[in-house]
Amino acid sequence: WSCMIRADDGYAFTSPIGRFQTNAFGLHDMHGNAYEWCADWYGETYYRDSPFDDPMGPDSGSHRVLRGGSWYLRPVNSRSVQRHKLSPDFRSNTGFRVARTLRPPDVPRPFGQR
């Protein structure tokens, strides 16, 4: 327990969603609450030769990528860009990110679509 984040937020472990202010992108809880599973397989050297835009990870592997950090990590390891690897059957301190592509408001929508 000596490496966990020392914070006085009133919660021993994870905090309820939306408990703290949003970041500059309007997102809640992106740092230090729970790891987030990603669909990507982990490749130790994958990013060295990967596409620049939206690299998807190797086609297969034994470990999945987790992003962010968990309440028991040091702050330096609890950034939203932090990349970790774990076996897909690991079941502690993990969640998942829900992502959605938004259509810019100035793009005309096809007739009949909202």
N, C-alpha and C positions, 0 to 999 in steps of 0.2 A: 504493500500500500504506500510505500514511501515515495513512489514516482507519480502518484495521482495528482491531479490539479487541486491545488488548495484554494478553495473559494468559499465565501460565506454567502451563498445564495439561498440558503434555507432548504436545500435538497441534498441528501446524502449521496445520491448517484445521478441518474439522469433527471432532467427537469421537464415539466410539461411543455408541450409544443406551444410556441408563441409567448412564452413567459418573459422574454427579453426583447429589446428593441430590434427592429429589422436592420440588415446591413444596407450598404449603398444600393444594392440591387432589389431591395424590398423583400429579401428572404430572411426567414427566421431559422435559428438553431443550426447554423452551418459549421460551427466550431465547437468541438469538445463534448457534445452530448452523446452521440453514438456514431460508430463507424457506419458508412453507407456502402452496401454491396453495389457493385457495378456489373454489367453483363460481360465485360471483357475478361478473357483469360489473361493471366499474368505472364509476361515474358521479360526476363531480366534485362535483355538488351533490345527489346522490341522498339523502343522510342528512338534509338540511334538511327535506324533506317526506315522508320515509319513515314506515312504521308504526313505532311504538315497540318492539314485540315482534318479534324475529326478522326484521329487514328482509332481504330476499333479493336486493337489487340490481336494476338495470334489467333489462328483458327481453332486451336485446342490447347490443353494444358492440364496441370494437376491442381493449380491454385487459381482462384478468382481475385480480381482487384477489389480492394476496399478503398474508399476515399474518406477524407476528413480524419477525425480522431475520436477517441472515446474519453469519457470522464476520468478514466484512470491513467491517462497519459500525461506527460509533461506538455506544457503549452506549445513548445516548438514542434511537437508531433501532432498537434490538434488543429492544424490549418486545413481549410477546405481543399487545398490543392495537394495535401499530403497523400501519398500513394503507398498502400500496403498490400500484402498478399496473404491469403489464408485459404485453407482447404474449404471447399464448398459446404462441407458438413459442420463447420464451426458454428456454434450457436450461443454466443455471448456478446453483449455490448454492440450488437449490429442491428441495423435497420436498412432502409433502402431509400433512394431518392426518386421522387416522381418528377419527371420532366415533360414539358409540353412545348411544342413549337407554336409561337403566336404569329398570326398574320399581321403585318404592319397595318395600321389603320388607314394609310393612304393608298393601299392597293385595292382596286375595285373588286368586288365579289361577284361571282356569277349570279345571274338573275335567279331569284328564289331562294338563295342561301342567306342565312343570317350570320 
